Amino acid sequence: MYGTARDSVVVMLARALGTVLDTHPTKLRPALYDVVDIDALQRLTEREETSVYATFNYEEYEVVVDGGEIRLYESR
């Protein structure tokens, strides 16, 4: 897990990518907002009545956001 329940999904996502890419989350290049609409992702995950499933590619990883869980898979 890359955050706490109080952290936003965007913060957790940046931490997860920073960990696997061995860089500080604020130093991610390309910037996360250049790859995915982070505002929309955040809004979706804040809606309690909706189950969120989103997937996108970031560098060599496939990123899956499923509810409050973030999974990273190496792309083939």
MOTAMO-V485688 format. One record per residue. N is the residue number from 1. OMEGA is omega in whole degrees, -180 to 180 (999 if undefined). Layout:
N/OMEGA  N/OMEGA
This chain:
1/-175  2/179  3/177  4/-180  5/-179  6/179  7/177  8/178  9/180  10/178  11/179  12/179  13/178  14/178  15/180  16/179  17/178  18/180  19/-176  20/179  21/178  22/178  23/177  24/-177  25/179  26/-179  27/-180  28/176  29/5  30/177  31/-178  32/-179  33/175  34/-176  35/-176  36/177  37/-174  38/177  39/179  40/179  41/179  42/180  43/180  44/-177  45/179  46/-180  47/-176  48/-177  49/-177  50/173  51/-174  52/171  53/179  54/177  55/177  56/179  57/174  58/-176  59/-177  60/-178  61/167  62/-178  63/178  64/173  65/-177  66/-172  67/178  68/-177  69/179  70/177  71/178  72/178  73/175  74/179  75/179  76/999
